[in-house]
Amino acid sequence: MVNQKKSDNMGSCLESIVCTSCKKQYDPIERHGLCPSCEKVLFAKYDLEKARENLTPKHIEGNRCFNIWRFNEIMPVKEPRYRYSLGEGWTPLLHLKNAGKKMGLKNLLLKDEGQNPTGTFKSRGLCAAVSKGCELGIQEFVIPTAGNAGAALSAYASCAGVHAHVFMPEDTPSLLKNEVLAMGGDLELVPGLITDSAITCKKVAVENDWFDVSTLKEPYRVEGKKTMAFELVEQLNWTVPDVIIYPTGGGTGIVGMWKAFDELETIGLIGSKRPRMVTVQSSGCAPICRAFEQGKKSASFWEDAKTIAPGLRVPAAVGDYLILKALYESEGTAVTVDDSEMLLAMKTLARQEGIMQAPEGAATYSGVQQLKDSGFVDSSESIVLFGTGSGLVYPEIWTPKRKI
Ligand SMILES: Cc1ncc(COP(=O)(O)O)c(C=O)c1O
């Protein structure tokens, strides 16, 4: 549970739940999944004029907590007692001096999300979803996962005293299976990819009336993820970087940050400048990159998805249209990287910077190399890589046999 200084504690200014496509509005005191009318993604909407009164740099930099509830006015949980925390968020923004110098980039930064409680940025979203779910009286949560989100759900379910039901591909690395079991989650292994786990998950969620916290299929996980943007601008003294590079699977992070920038501008904490948003995917599973190249507004299913990065092995994303919107509106781009490039990037970050990243996070480093070569970024720009997970969550990748 989180302590906020009393004078800071205006509480959540959550106003309604609104569809990102048909714009229908819903009552925030009810439980929501996808939009009942058009089956698209729902977002939380806040009274930003009211939030503005409390969210000044002076107030924020005062005696506030250093976790995802730091900006509680624009988070969805109303009652402070439901704001669970394991210390997620407020991760360091590291200057990649050595690796950046080699590449000719003076301001290459990495937001090290590997320092979150479950070793990945998934802690943020699942902290928000479990906390809000508990406030709505939910006891049973269910998730399809490439591994890390299942571990995070299990952690926050334990912390809140509720139940996690986790469906993951049977070939998920064993540490992630063990993490779920260690934290008391019910684990079901499903043949195939995360999309197959999602089909089973949807069925059991309906049969048992469990709360389905699949990526972007409810409006609260994305609220936890958007806190990455809040922290980033605060760490950059209330400015935005020129470029953000994000390893994209289901896309909650990129979608959440894009939403956060609008909220921050309306509140007056940043101006109208936006970072150019860049998606990085594996060349073995790149539905968003393909759609971006073709100028499409949504992505088609990627057949035969294969990559060493489990979090990027996502052949279809329910929020595809929102990810693409962020790329187009920000004048960003999308790049693919091979598994061998991800492995090399893991090695480079470890040996030159002392940072062990998961392949997903390391993919952003391979991505920025490509963008430097193509002239999309230049040497003086501030570029933030999202290092979404610790290298320690995939120990088998570092075995000497692989010669990383
Ligand atoms: C370490 C890591 N990075 C990136 C991703 C992709 O995240 P998103 O679904 O927000 O695109 C995942 C998803 O499982 C992940 O575990």
The ligand as an ORCA input file, in Angstrom:
! r2SCAN-3c Opt
* xyz 0 1
  C      10.626     -7.984    -22.084
  C       9.499     -7.608    -22.999
  N       9.672     -6.570    -23.842
  C       8.712     -6.177    -24.712
  C       7.497     -6.831    -24.783
  C       6.446     -6.322    -25.736
  O       5.606     -5.488    -25.013
  P       4.237     -4.870    -25.543
  O       3.261     -5.986    -25.494
  O       3.906     -3.742    -24.641
  O       4.494     -4.421    -26.955
  C       7.253     -7.904    -23.908
  C       5.967     -8.621    -23.944
  O       5.811     -9.728    -23.500
  C       8.277     -8.304    -23.005
  O       8.093     -9.317    -22.148
*
